[in-house]
Each structure stands twice: as C-alpha cells, then as structure tokens.
Amino acid sequence: MHWGPRTLDIDVINYGQLVGTTDDLELPHPRAKERAFVLVPWDRVDPDAFLPGLGGGPVSALAATAPDREGIRWLALDWLTK
C-alpha cells in the first residue's frame, strides 16, 4: 500500500551520482529538490553537495529557493559541532 502503515520508512535521497528508477526506488529522490527540510541540513554539512538528475543542481542553490524554506527552524544551533 502506497504511504500506508509500515514498520520503517527510509527515504534514500541520493547515492553518489547514480540516477535511475526501479519499481521500488528512484534516485535521486524525486522530491528532494523541493524539500527544504532535506536540502538545508544537507547544505549545512556539505556546502559543495550536488543533487544529480533532472531539476537537480547545487544543493545550496536548491535550498535557497525551496518553496518551504521559510518553515525551517533550527532547534539547536550547535547540532553540527557535537
């Protein structure tokens, strides 16, 4: 069942420069390019990150223009240094 009950849900966002689709996996994740909650932290840990594929590009640029970027709130500003 699509988006139904499950024990564990893992979204693979990206795997190197691999671009492809199977019955149960699409890389990179098809909506990663529009989700600030994915892009903003990714940019923080890897400012040179690049999302391959159609609509991809530098993660920092995608994060800066993500439709939901205004909704991102850091709970702890020192999370990366711990």
Secondary structure, DSSP 4 states (H G I P E B T S, - for coil): -TT---S--------TT--EE-SS-EES-TTGGG-HHHHHHHHHH-TT-EE-STT-EEHHHHHHH-TTGGG---S-TTTTT-
